Amino acid sequence: MAMRVIEKMVGGIRPNLGSLVDSDAGPLLHSPASLSPSSSSSSSSSLQLFREKEEEKLPILGPGSVVGENADHCSALVFCSSNTTNTIKNQRRRRVRSGGNLSFGPHLPGVSPRRQQSFRQDMGHAAAETYLLTRLSFKLLRYLGIGYRWITKFVALGCYALLLMPGFLQVGYLYYFSRQIRRSIVYGDEPRNRLDLYLPLNIDEPKPVVVFVTGGAWIIGYKAWGALLGQQLAERGVMVACIDYRNFPQGTISDMVEDASQAISFVCNNIAAYGGDPSRIYVMGQSAGAHIAACTLVKQAMKECGEGEHSAWSISQIKAYFGLSGGYNMLNLVDHFHNRGLYRSIFLSIMEGEHSLQHFSPEVMVQDPSNSSAVSLLPPFILFHGTKDYSIPSDASKSFADTLERAGARAKLILYEGKTHTDLFLQDPFRGGTDELLRDILSMIHEDDPKARVDDAAAPPTRRLVPEFMLKLAHEISPF
């Protein structure tokens, strides 16, 4: 009976198929287009009737539902026929390629808020992602083999995480239960093409937007790693999109750059529907994410200088790039990473071979005289780095800033004395009080907004999340 109702609806309200997403993409959501006043009343009535009668029988997947290659391992039911699913899938992909508005929007005026995700759906999402990470971890072990360096780092990572657990639990609670966070918005066709959107409390006017690419040694990156930064910036009136991307061994560096480019494209073309300002978009990355984001921007500039190249977004739409603790010349970092436990063999596999290192080294690419036109298109590059960073030495950012300036690009380097690879991103925010990195980022984002600068100056200090003695111990045993 349910199948006949669905097939009848698909035939009767085909223009509104933007609100349905196939099992490969995940959620069933409402798009602004499908909920506009111009939609036919008969279509809306049919859709409402279907929901009322089938809601308890067939679970409607929320934004946190697991998708793609994990679909077989989820408890959610797939209730569309194969023909209907393929039709929806093809239509959705055409919308993605054309850069059109996807079926994800905020609580628009006059539209009822969508049904909140259930706890069961969130747990199903977490369980399926745990399955994916476990499966990829075993695959990764085949690359790593047995080595004392990475095993030592892994043990240190476990102790480090335990010491910071009070902060992680508080941030995690807000991540799963805050109404200001839209989790797992689909931005592309690949299984990891999801992003979390952190919305300011009051969106009375278009807000600046930061697209954040998380770190994780190109192996363990995950969008939730940016939850603390996203929550802090959202409290100061900045919208943040934390993107997920394919990690190794699920993908290599070209896949990561492709995912980052597609996520930036989604934000550029759709963020206005959420209350973001498309003219004030910033790209930020941390550690490996800083490298991926820098590669994405440089390659986009090179693409726009090529003949006949077409893209769904433009480098001119990016107001500035923020690189935190990043590495930008892979040729100079191979041996350093090997000595730190990221062995040469696996690193070269991530980078698609030694011959590809120069093609994924932003510092090398901007030095090439043939790319001078592309360099002139780049937005300002602001690089942040701690002087006691042992994972990626601060000289990596200094060298890149110098190279950008020699090539004619705009660059600025900000060094933090005595800070390690994670102090700026984790320990300092967990400590509370005045956060130097947050202050510097906001000063640049709100540079042309006097009212926002006054609000930043009047904002109370952030509260402490982890006791000081635990932060000091974490600083000492940090594997980073």
The 8 nearest C-alpha neighbors of each residue, nearest first, counted from 0:
[[1, 3, 2, 4, 5, 53, 6, 7],
 [2, 0, 4, 3, 5, 53, 78, 49],
 [1, 3, 5, 0, 4, 6, 79, 78],
 [4, 2, 6, 0, 5, 1, 7, 8],
 [5, 3, 1, 7, 2, 6, 8, 0],
 [6, 4, 8, 2, 7, 3, 9, 1],
 [7, 5, 9, 3, 8, 4, 2, 10],
 [6, 8, 4, 10, 5, 9, 3, 11],
 [7, 9, 11, 5, 10, 6, 12, 4],
 [10, 8, 6, 13, 7, 11, 12, 5],
 [9, 11, 7, 8, 13, 12, 6, 5],
 [12, 10, 8, 9, 13, 7, 42, 14],
 [11, 13, 14, 9, 42, 15, 8, 10],
 [12, 14, 15, 16, 9, 10, 11, 8],
 [15, 13, 12, 16, 17, 33, 11, 38],
 [16, 14, 33, 17, 13, 12, 18, 32],
 [15, 17, 18, 19, 13, 14, 87, 12],
 [18, 16, 15, 19, 102, 30, 33, 91],
 [19, 17, 29, 16, 28, 30, 102, 27],
 [20, 18, 27, 16, 17, 28, 21, 87],
 [19, 21, 27, 26, 24, 25, 87, 18],
 [20, 22, 23, 84, 24, 88, 25, 87],
 [21, 23, 25, 24, 66, 77, 20, 70],
 [24, 22, 67, 21, 66, 25, 70, 68],
 [25, 23, 22, 21, 66, 20, 67, 26],
 [24, 26, 66, 22, 23, 64, 20, 21],
 [27, 25, 60, 61, 62, 20, 28, 64],
 [26, 28, 19, 20, 60, 18, 59, 61],
 [29, 27, 18, 26, 102, 30, 19, 103],
 [28, 30, 18, 102, 103, 31, 33, 34],
 [31, 29, 102, 33, 32, 103, 18, 104],
 [30, 32, 34, 33, 104, 35, 29, 102],
 [33, 31, 30, 35, 34, 17, 15, 102],
 [32, 34, 30, 15, 31, 35, 38, 18],
 [35, 33, 31, 32, 30, 36, 38, 29],
 [34, 36, 32, 37, 33, 38, 31, 110],
 [37, 35, 38, 34, 39, 33, 32, 40],
 [38, 36, 35, 39, 34, 40, 33, 32],
 [37, 39, 36, 35, 40, 33, 34, 42],
 [38, 40, 42, 41, 37, 43, 36, 44],
 [41, 39, 43, 42, 44, 38, 45, 37],
 [40, 42, 44, 43, 39, 45, 46, 38],
 [43, 41, 45, 39, 40, 44, 12, 46],
 [44, 42, 40, 46, 41, 45, 47, 39],
 [45, 43, 41, 47, 46, 42, 48, 40],
 [46, 44, 48, 42, 43, 47, 49, 41],
 [45, 47, 43, 49, 44, 48, 42, 50],
 [46, 48, 44, 50, 49, 45, 43, 51],
 [49, 47, 45, 51, 46, 50, 44, 52],
 [48, 50, 46, 52, 47, 51, 53, 45],
 [51, 49, 47, 54, 53, 48, 52, 46],
 [52, 50, 48, 49, 54, 53, 47, 55],
 [53, 51, 49, 50, 54, 48, 55, 56],
 [52, 54, 56, 50, 55, 51, 57, 49],
 [53, 55, 50, 56, 57, 51, 52, 58],
 [54, 56, 53, 57, 58, 52, 51, 50],
 [57, 55, 53, 54, 58, 52, 1, 59],
 [56, 58, 54, 53, 55, 59, 76, 78],
 [59, 57, 60, 54, 56, 55, 75, 76],
 [60, 58, 27, 57, 61, 54, 26, 75],
 [59, 61, 26, 27, 64, 58, 62, 25],
 [62, 60, 26, 63, 64, 116, 27, 59],
 [63, 61, 26, 183, 64, 182, 184, 60],
 [62, 64, 61, 183, 124, 121, 182, 65],
 [65, 63, 124, 61, 62, 60, 25, 26],
 [66, 64, 124, 69, 127, 25, 70, 63],
 [65, 67, 25, 70, 23, 69, 24, 64],
 [68, 66, 23, 190, 69, 70, 24, 22],
 [67, 69, 70, 190, 66, 71, 23, 72],
 [70, 68, 67, 72, 71, 66, 65, 127],
 [71, 69, 66, 72, 73, 68, 67, 65],
 [72, 70, 69, 73, 68, 74, 67, 66],
 [71, 73, 70, 69, 127, 74, 130, 68],
 [74, 72, 70, 75, 71, 127, 123, 69],
 [73, 75, 76, 72, 123, 71, 70, 120],
 [76, 74, 73, 77, 58, 60, 64, 70],
 [77, 75, 78, 74, 58, 57, 73, 59],
 [78, 76, 79, 22, 75, 80, 21, 57],
 [77, 79, 76, 80, 2, 57, 1, 5],
 [80, 78, 84, 77, 83, 81, 2, 5],
 [79, 81, 83, 82, 84, 78, 2, 77],
 [82, 80, 84, 83, 85, 79, 86, 78],
 [81, 83, 85, 84, 80, 86, 79, 87],
 [84, 82, 86, 80, 81, 85, 79, 87],
 [83, 85, 81, 87, 82, 86, 21, 79],
 [86, 84, 88, 82, 87, 83, 89, 81],
 [85, 87, 83, 89, 84, 88, 82, 90],
 [88, 86, 90, 84, 85, 89, 91, 83],
 [87, 89, 85, 91, 86, 90, 21, 84],
 [88, 90, 92, 86, 91, 87, 85, 93],
 [91, 89, 87, 93, 88, 92, 86, 94],
 [92, 90, 94, 88, 93, 89, 87, 95],
 [93, 91, 95, 89, 94, 90, 88, 96],
 [92, 94, 90, 96, 91, 95, 97, 89],
 [93, 95, 91, 97, 99, 92, 96, 98],
 [96, 94, 92, 98, 93, 97, 99, 91],
 [97, 95, 93, 98, 94, 92, 99, 311],
 [96, 98, 94, 99, 95, 93, 311, 92],
 [99, 97, 95, 96, 311, 94, 268, 100],
 [100, 98, 94, 97, 101, 95, 268, 96],
 [99, 101, 269, 98, 102, 268, 94, 103],
 [102, 100, 103, 99, 94, 30, 95, 17],
 [101, 103, 30, 17, 18, 29, 28, 104],
 [104, 102, 30, 101, 29, 28, 184, 105],
 [103, 105, 30, 31, 273, 272, 102, 106],
 [106, 104, 273, 107, 272, 103, 274, 31],
 [105, 107, 112, 110, 108, 104, 111, 113],
 [106, 108, 110, 105, 109, 31, 104, 111],
 [109, 107, 110, 106, 111, 105, 112, 31],
 [108, 110, 107, 111, 106, 35, 36, 112],
 [111, 109, 107, 108, 112, 106, 34, 35],
 [110, 112, 113, 109, 106, 107, 108, 114],
 [113, 111, 106, 110, 114, 107, 105, 115],
 [112, 114, 115, 111, 29, 106, 28, 110],
 [113, 115, 116, 112, 61, 117, 111, 28],
 [116, 114, 113, 117, 61, 112, 178, 62],
 [117, 115, 61, 120, 114, 118, 121, 63],
 [116, 118, 120, 119, 115, 121, 61, 114],
 [117, 119, 121, 120, 122, 116, 123, 175],
 [120, 118, 122, 117, 121, 123, 116, 124],
 [121, 119, 123, 117, 122, 118, 124, 64],
 [122, 120, 124, 118, 123, 119, 63, 125],
 [121, 123, 125, 119, 124, 120, 126, 118],
 [124, 122, 120, 126, 121, 125, 119, 127],
 [123, 125, 65, 121, 64, 122, 127, 126],
 [124, 126, 122, 128, 123, 127, 129, 121],
 [127, 125, 129, 123, 128, 124, 122, 130],
 [126, 128, 130, 129, 124, 125, 123, 73],
 [127, 129, 131, 125, 130, 126, 132, 124],
 [130, 128, 126, 132, 127, 131, 133, 125],
 [129, 131, 127, 133, 128, 132, 134, 126],
 [132, 130, 128, 134, 129, 133, 135, 127],
 [133, 131, 135, 129, 134, 130, 136, 128],
 [134, 132, 136, 130, 131, 135, 129, 137],
 [133, 135, 131, 136, 137, 132, 130, 138],
 [134, 136, 138, 132, 137, 133, 139, 131],
 [137, 135, 139, 133, 138, 134, 132, 140],
 [138, 136, 140, 139, 134, 135, 133, 141],
 [139, 137, 135, 136, 140, 141, 134, 142],
 [138, 140, 136, 142, 141, 137, 135, 143],
 [141, 139, 143, 137, 142, 138, 144, 136],
 [140, 142, 139, 138, 144, 143, 137, 136],
 [141, 143, 139, 140, 144, 345, 138, 344],
 [144, 142, 140, 141, 139, 145, 345, 146],
 [143, 145, 141, 140, 142, 146, 139, 149],
 [146, 144, 143, 147, 150, 140, 149, 148],
 [147, 145, 148, 149, 150, 144, 143, 340],
 [146, 148, 150, 149, 151, 145, 340, 152],
 [149, 147, 340, 151, 150, 146, 152, 339],
 [148, 150, 340, 152, 151, 147, 146, 153],
 [151, 149, 153, 147, 152, 148, 146, 154],
 [152, 150, 148, 154, 149, 153, 147, 155],
 [151, 153, 149, 155, 478, 150, 154, 156],
 [152, 154, 156, 150, 151, 155, 149, 157],
 [155, 153, 157, 151, 156, 152, 150, 158],
 [154, 156, 152, 158, 157, 153, 478, 159],
 [157, 155, 159, 153, 154, 158, 478, 152],
 [156, 158, 154, 160, 155, 159, 161, 153],
 [159, 157, 161, 155, 160, 156, 162, 154],
 [158, 160, 156, 473, 162, 157, 161, 477],
 [161, 159, 163, 157, 158, 162, 164, 156],
 [162, 160, 164, 158, 163, 159, 157, 165],
 [161, 163, 159, 160, 164, 469, 473, 158],
 [162, 164, 160, 161, 166, 165, 167, 159],
 [163, 165, 167, 161, 166, 162, 160, 168],
 [166, 164, 168, 167, 163, 465, 169, 464],
 [165, 167, 464, 169, 164, 168, 465, 163],
 [166, 168, 164, 170, 169, 165, 171, 163],
 [169, 167, 171, 165, 166, 170, 164, 172],
 [168, 170, 172, 166, 171, 167, 165, 173],
 [169, 171, 167, 173, 172, 168, 174, 166],
 [172, 170, 174, 168, 169, 173, 167, 175],
 [171, 173, 169, 174, 170, 175, 168, 176],
 [174, 172, 177, 176, 170, 171, 175, 169],
 [173, 175, 171, 172, 176, 177, 170, 226],
 [176, 174, 172, 173, 177, 171, 121, 180],
 [175, 177, 173, 174, 172, 178, 180, 171],
 [178, 176, 173, 179, 180, 174, 175, 172],
 [179, 177, 180, 176, 181, 115, 175, 173],
 [178, 180, 198, 177, 197, 181, 200, 199],
 [181, 179, 197, 178, 196, 177, 182, 198],
 [182, 180, 196, 195, 197, 179, 183, 184],
 [183, 181, 195, 184, 180, 62, 63, 196],
 [182, 184, 193, 194, 195, 62, 63, 185],
 [183, 185, 194, 193, 182, 62, 195, 186],
 [184, 186, 193, 187, 192, 183, 194, 24],
 [185, 187, 192, 193, 262, 265, 184, 261],
 [188, 186, 192, 189, 185, 95, 261, 193],
 [187, 189, 192, 190, 24, 92, 186, 185],
 [188, 190, 192, 191, 187, 67, 245, 24],
 [191, 189, 67, 192, 68, 66, 188, 24],
 [192, 190, 244, 189, 193, 245, 243, 67],
 [193, 191, 187, 189, 186, 190, 244, 185],
 [194, 192, 185, 183, 184, 243, 191, 186],
 [193, 195, 242, 183, 184, 241, 243, 240],
 [196, 194, 182, 241, 183, 240, 181, 184],
 [195, 197, 240, 181, 180, 239, 198, 182],
 [198, 196, 180, 239, 238, 229, 179, 233],
 [197, 199, 179, 238, 233, 180, 196, 200],
 [200, 198, 233, 236, 201, 234, 238, 237],
 [199, 201, 198, 202, 179, 234, 233, 236],
 [202, 200, 199, 203, 236, 204, 198, 234],
 [201, 203, 204, 274, 199, 200, 205, 206],
 [202, 204, 201, 205, 274, 206, 200, 199],
 [203, 205, 202, 206, 274, 201, 275, 276],
 [206, 204, 276, 275, 274, 202, 207, 203],
 [205, 207, 275, 276, 237, 204, 238, 208],
 [208, 206, 279, 237, 276, 275, 238, 280],
 [207, 209, 238, 280, 239, 237, 281, 275],
 [208, 210, 281, 239, 282, 280, 211, 240],
 [211, 209, 282, 240, 239, 283, 281, 241],
 [210, 212, 241, 283, 284, 240, 209, 282],
 [213, 211, 284, 288, 242, 283, 241, 292],
 [214, 212, 288, 285, 220, 284, 225, 211],
 [215, 213, 288, 287, 286, 285, 220, 216],
 [214, 216, 220, 219, 217, 218, 287, 213],
 [215, 217, 218, 287, 214, 219, 220, 286],
 [216, 218, 215, 246, 287, 247, 220, 219],
 [219, 217, 247, 246, 216, 215, 220, 248],
 [220, 218, 215, 217, 221, 216, 246, 214],
 [219, 221, 215, 214, 213, 218, 217, 246],
 [222, 220, 223, 243, 224, 219, 213, 244],
 [221, 223, 243, 242, 241, 224, 225, 213],
 [222, 224, 226, 225, 221, 241, 195, 174],
 [225, 223, 222, 226, 221, 213, 220, 227],
 [224, 226, 223, 228, 227, 229, 222, 241],
 [225, 227, 229, 223, 228, 224, 230, 174],
 [228, 226, 230, 229, 225, 231, 170, 224],
 [229, 227, 231, 225, 230, 226, 232, 424],
 [228, 230, 226, 232, 227, 239, 231, 197],
 [229, 231, 233, 227, 228, 232, 226, 234],
 [232, 230, 228, 234, 233, 229, 227, 235],
 [231, 233, 235, 237, 234, 229, 230, 228],
 [232, 234, 199, 237, 230, 236, 235, 238],
 [235, 233, 231, 232, 236, 199, 230, 200],
 [236, 234, 232, 233, 237, 231, 455, 199],
 [235, 237, 199, 233, 234, 232, 238, 206],
 [236, 238, 233, 232, 207, 235, 208, 206],
 [237, 239, 208, 198, 233, 197, 199, 207],
 [240, 238, 209, 197, 229, 208, 196, 210],
 [239, 241, 196, 210, 195, 211, 242, 209],
 [242, 240, 211, 195, 222, 194, 210, 225],
 [243, 241, 194, 222, 212, 240, 193, 211],
 [242, 244, 222, 193, 221, 194, 191, 192],
 [245, 243, 191, 258, 255, 192, 246, 242],
 [244, 246, 250, 191, 255, 249, 254, 247],
 [247, 245, 218, 250, 249, 217, 248, 244],
 [248, 246, 249, 250, 218, 251, 217, 349],
 [247, 249, 250, 246, 139, 251, 135, 138],
 [250, 248, 247, 246, 245, 251, 135, 218],
 [251, 249, 247, 248, 245, 246, 254, 255],
 [250, 252, 349, 254, 253, 247, 255, 350],
 [251, 253, 255, 254, 350, 349, 256, 250],
 [252, 254, 256, 255, 251, 257, 250, 350],
 [255, 253, 257, 252, 251, 256, 250, 258],
 [256, 254, 252, 258, 257, 253, 245, 244],
 [255, 257, 259, 253, 258, 295, 254, 291],
 [256, 258, 254, 260, 255, 259, 253, 261],
 [259, 257, 261, 255, 260, 256, 244, 254],
 [260, 258, 256, 262, 261, 257, 255, 263],
 [261, 259, 257, 263, 258, 262, 295, 256],
 [260, 262, 264, 258, 263, 259, 265, 257],
 [263, 261, 265, 259, 264, 260, 186, 258],
 [264, 262, 266, 260, 265, 261, 267, 259],
 [263, 265, 261, 312, 267, 262, 266, 311],
 [266, 264, 262, 268, 263, 267, 269, 186],
 [265, 267, 270, 263, 269, 264, 268, 262],
 [268, 266, 264, 265, 277, 269, 263, 270],
 [267, 269, 265, 266, 264, 270, 98, 100],
 [270, 268, 266, 271, 265, 100, 272, 267],
 [269, 271, 266, 275, 272, 273, 267, 268],
 [270, 272, 275, 274, 273, 269, 276, 277],
 [273, 271, 270, 274, 269, 104, 105, 275],
 [274, 272, 105, 271, 270, 275, 104, 269],
 [273, 275, 271, 205, 272, 202, 206, 270],
 [276, 274, 206, 271, 205, 270, 273, 207],
 [275, 277, 205, 206, 207, 278, 279, 271],
 [278, 276, 279, 267, 280, 271, 275, 270],
 [277, 279, 276, 280, 316, 318, 317, 207],
 [280, 278, 207, 276, 277, 318, 208, 281],
 [279, 281, 208, 317, 318, 209, 277, 278],
 [280, 282, 209, 319, 318, 317, 320, 208],
 [283, 281, 210, 320, 209, 211, 321, 319],
 [282, 284, 321, 211, 320, 322, 210, 212],
 [289, 285, 283, 288, 212, 322, 211, 292],
 [284, 286, 289, 323, 288, 214, 213, 324],
 [287, 285, 325, 214, 324, 289, 288, 323],
 [288, 286, 214, 290, 216, 289, 217, 215],
 [287, 289, 214, 284, 212, 285, 213, 291],
 [284, 290, 288, 285, 325, 322, 286, 292],
 [289, 291, 287, 293, 288, 292, 325, 327],
 [292, 290, 288, 294, 289, 293, 256, 295],
 [291, 293, 295, 289, 294, 290, 284, 288],
 [294, 292, 290, 296, 295, 291, 289, 297],
 [295, 293, 291, 297, 292, 296, 361, 298],
 [296, 294, 292, 298, 293, 256, 297, 299],
 [295, 297, 299, 293, 298, 294, 300, 292],
 [298, 296, 300, 294, 299, 295, 293, 301],
 [297, 299, 301, 295, 300, 296, 294, 302],
 [298, 300, 302, 296, 301, 297, 295, 303],
 [301, 299, 373, 297, 303, 298, 302, 314],
 [302, 300, 298, 373, 304, 299, 303, 297],
 [303, 301, 299, 305, 304, 300, 298, 308],
 [304, 302, 300, 305, 301, 308, 299, 309],
 [303, 305, 301, 302, 373, 300, 306, 372],
 [306, 304, 302, 303, 308, 307, 301, 300],
 [305, 307, 308, 304, 303, 302, 309, 301],
 [306, 308, 305, 309, 303, 304, 302, 310],
 [307, 309, 306, 305, 302, 303, 310, 304],
 [310, 308, 307, 311, 303, 302, 312, 306],
 [309, 311, 312, 308, 313, 303, 302, 299],
 [310, 312, 98, 264, 309, 313, 97, 96],
 [313, 311, 264, 310, 267, 314, 316, 268],
 [314, 312, 315, 316, 310, 311, 299, 303],
 [313, 315, 316, 317, 300, 299, 377, 296],
 [314, 316, 313, 317, 376, 378, 318, 377],
 [317, 315, 314, 313, 318, 278, 280, 267],
 [318, 316, 280, 315, 281, 314, 319, 378],
 [317, 319, 281, 280, 279, 378, 316, 320],
 [320, 318, 379, 378, 281, 317, 380, 282],
 [319, 321, 380, 282, 283, 281, 381, 379],
 [320, 322, 283, 381, 382, 380, 282, 323],
 [323, 321, 382, 289, 284, 283, 383, 325],
 [322, 324, 285, 383, 325, 384, 284, 382],
 [325, 323, 384, 286, 285, 383, 420, 322],
 [324, 326, 286, 289, 323, 290, 322, 285],
 [327, 325, 395, 290, 328, 391, 396, 286],
 [326, 328, 360, 361, 362, 290, 329, 325],
 [329, 327, 360, 362, 330, 331, 326, 363],
 [328, 330, 332, 331, 360, 356, 327, 333],
 [329, 331, 328, 332, 333, 356, 357, 360],
 [332, 330, 329, 328, 333, 334, 335, 395],
 [331, 333, 329, 335, 334, 330, 336, 328],
 [334, 332, 336, 335, 331, 330, 329, 337],
 [335, 333, 337, 336, 332, 338, 343, 331],
 [334, 336, 332, 338, 337, 333, 339, 331],
 [335, 337, 339, 341, 333, 338, 334, 332],
 [338, 336, 342, 341, 334, 343, 340, 339],
 [337, 339, 335, 336, 340, 334, 341, 342],
 [338, 340, 336, 337, 341, 335, 148, 390],
 [341, 339, 149, 148, 337, 338, 342, 336],
 [342, 340, 337, 336, 339, 346, 343, 345],
 [343, 341, 337, 344, 340, 345, 346, 336],
 [342, 344, 346, 337, 345, 347, 333, 341],
 [345, 343, 347, 342, 346, 348, 142, 341],
 [344, 346, 348, 347, 342, 343, 349, 142],
 [347, 345, 349, 343, 348, 344, 342, 350],
 [346, 348, 352, 350, 349, 344, 345, 353],
 [347, 349, 345, 351, 346, 350, 352, 344],
 [348, 350, 251, 346, 347, 351, 252, 345],
 [349, 351, 347, 252, 348, 352, 346, 356],
 [352, 350, 348, 349, 347, 355, 251, 353],
 [351, 353, 347, 354, 355, 350, 348, 356],
 [352, 354, 355, 356, 347, 351, 350, 357],
 [353, 355, 352, 356, 357, 351, 358, 350],
 [356, 354, 358, 353, 357, 352, 351, 350],
 [357, 355, 359, 358, 353, 354, 329, 330],
 [356, 358, 360, 359, 355, 363, 330, 364],
 [359, 357, 355, 356, 360, 364, 363, 361],
 [360, 358, 356, 357, 361, 294, 355, 329],
 [359, 361, 328, 357, 363, 362, 327, 329],
 [362, 360, 364, 363, 327, 294, 365, 359],
 [361, 363, 360, 328, 364, 327, 399, 365],
 [362, 364, 366, 360, 361, 365, 357, 328],
 [363, 365, 361, 366, 367, 362, 360, 358],
 [364, 366, 367, 362, 363, 361, 374, 370],
 [367, 365, 363, 364, 368, 406, 362, 402],
 [366, 368, 369, 365, 364, 370, 363, 371],
 [369, 367, 370, 371, 366, 365, 406, 372],
 [368, 370, 367, 371, 372, 373, 366, 365],
 [371, 369, 373, 368, 372, 367, 374, 365],
 [370, 372, 374, 368, 373, 369, 375, 406],
 [373, 371, 375, 374, 370, 304, 376, 369],
 [372, 374, 300, 301, 370, 376, 375, 371],
 [375, 373, 371, 376, 377, 372, 408, 365],
 [374, 376, 372, 373, 377, 408, 371, 407],
 [377, 375, 373, 374, 300, 378, 372, 314],
 [376, 378, 374, 375, 379, 300, 408, 314],
 [377, 379, 319, 318, 380, 317, 376, 320],
 [380, 378, 409, 319, 410, 320, 381, 377],
 [381, 379, 410, 320, 319, 409, 321, 382],
 [382, 380, 411, 321, 410, 412, 320, 322],
 [381, 383, 322, 412, 321, 323, 413, 411],
 [384, 382, 323, 413, 414, 322, 324, 412],
 [383, 385, 324, 414, 393, 323, 415, 386],
 [386, 384, 418, 415, 419, 388, 387, 414],
 [385, 387, 416, 417, 393, 388, 418, 415],
 [388, 386, 419, 417, 418, 385, 389, 416],
 [387, 389, 419, 420, 392, 385, 386, 390],
 [390, 388, 391, 392, 387, 479, 420, 419],
 [389, 391, 479, 388, 420, 392, 339, 336],
 [390, 392, 389, 388, 326, 393, 324, 325],
 [393, 391, 394, 388, 389, 395, 390, 386],
 [392, 394, 395, 396, 384, 386, 385, 388],
 [393, 395, 397, 392, 396, 398, 391, 399],
 [396, 394, 393, 398, 326, 397, 392, 399],
 [397, 395, 399, 394, 398, 393, 400, 382],
 [398, 396, 394, 400, 399, 395, 401, 393],
 [397, 399, 401, 395, 396, 400, 394, 402],
 [398, 400, 402, 396, 401, 397, 362, 403],
 [401, 399, 403, 397, 402, 398, 410, 396],
 [402, 400, 398, 404, 399, 403, 397, 405],
 [401, 403, 399, 405, 400, 404, 398, 406],
 [404, 402, 408, 406, 400, 401, 405, 399],
 [403, 405, 407, 408, 401, 406, 402, 409],
 [406, 404, 402, 407, 403, 401, 408, 366],
 [405, 407, 403, 404, 408, 402, 366, 365],
 [408, 406, 404, 405, 403, 375, 409, 374],
 [409, 407, 403, 404, 406, 375, 374, 410],
 [408, 410, 379, 404, 380, 407, 403, 411],
 [411, 409, 380, 400, 379, 381, 404, 403],
 [410, 412, 381, 382, 380, 400, 413, 409],
 [413, 411, 382, 381, 383, 400, 414, 397],
 [414, 412, 383, 382, 384, 411, 415, 381],
 [413, 415, 384, 385, 383, 416, 386, 412],
 [416, 414, 385, 418, 386, 384, 417, 413],
 [415, 417, 386, 418, 385, 414, 387, 384],
 [416, 418, 387, 386, 385, 415, 419, 388],
 [419, 417, 385, 387, 422, 416, 415, 386],
 [420, 418, 388, 387, 422, 385, 421, 417],
 [419, 421, 388, 479, 422, 390, 324, 385],
 [420, 422, 424, 419, 423, 425, 426, 479],
 [423, 421, 426, 419, 427, 425, 424, 418],
 [424, 422, 421, 427, 425, 436, 426, 418],
 [423, 425, 421, 422, 426, 427, 428, 228],
 [426, 424, 422, 421, 428, 427, 423, 429],
 [425, 427, 422, 429, 428, 430, 470, 423],
 [426, 428, 430, 429, 422, 423, 425, 434],
 [429, 427, 430, 431, 425, 426, 434, 424],
 [430, 428, 464, 426, 427, 431, 465, 463],
 [431, 429, 463, 427, 428, 426, 465, 464],
 [432, 430, 463, 462, 461, 428, 429, 433],
 [431, 433, 460, 461, 462, 434, 430, 463],
 [432, 434, 460, 435, 431, 461, 438, 437],
 [433, 435, 437, 436, 438, 428, 432, 427],
 [436, 434, 438, 437, 439, 433, 423, 427],
 [435, 437, 439, 438, 434, 440, 423, 383],
 [438, 436, 440, 434, 439, 435, 441, 232],
 [437, 439, 435, 441, 436, 440, 434, 442],
 [438, 440, 442, 436, 437, 441, 435, 443],
 [441, 439, 437, 443, 442, 438, 436, 444],
 [440, 442, 444, 438, 443, 439, 445, 437],
 [443, 441, 439, 445, 440, 446, 444, 438],
 [444, 442, 446, 441, 440, 445, 439, 447],
 [443, 445, 441, 446, 442, 440, 207, 447],
 [446, 444, 448, 442, 447, 443, 441, 452],
 [445, 447, 443, 444, 442, 448, 452, 449],
 [446, 448, 445, 449, 444, 443, 452, 451],
 [447, 449, 445, 451, 450, 446, 452, 444],
 [450, 448, 452, 451, 453, 447, 445, 446],
 [449, 451, 453, 452, 448, 454, 445, 455],
 [452, 450, 454, 453, 448, 449, 445, 455],
 [453, 451, 455, 449, 454, 450, 445, 456],
 [452, 454, 456, 450, 451, 455, 457, 449],
 [453, 455, 451, 457, 452, 456, 458, 450],
 [456, 454, 452, 458, 453, 457, 451, 235],
 [455, 457, 453, 454, 458, 452, 459, 451],
 [456, 458, 454, 455, 453, 459, 452, 460],
 [457, 459, 455, 456, 454, 460, 235, 453],
 [460, 458, 457, 461, 432, 456, 455, 462],
 [461, 459, 432, 433, 462, 458, 431, 434],
 [460, 462, 431, 432, 459, 463, 433, 428],
 [463, 461, 431, 432, 460, 464, 430, 429],
 [462, 464, 431, 430, 429, 465, 461, 432],
 [463, 465, 429, 166, 430, 462, 165, 431],
 [466, 464, 166, 429, 165, 463, 430, 467],
 [467, 465, 469, 468, 470, 464, 463, 430],
 [466, 468, 470, 469, 471, 465, 430, 472],
 [469, 467, 471, 470, 466, 472, 465, 473],
 [470, 468, 472, 471, 467, 466, 162, 473],
 [471, 469, 473, 467, 468, 472, 474, 426],
 [470, 472, 474, 468, 473, 469, 467, 475],
 [473, 471, 469, 475, 474, 470, 468, 476],
 [472, 474, 470, 159, 476, 471, 475, 477],
 [475, 473, 471, 472, 477, 476, 470, 422],
 [474, 476, 472, 473, 477, 471, 470, 478],
 [477, 475, 473, 474, 155, 478, 472, 159],
 [476, 478, 479, 474, 473, 159, 475, 155],
 [479, 477, 152, 155, 156, 476, 159, 153],
 [478, 477, 390, 420, 389, 421, 419, 388]]
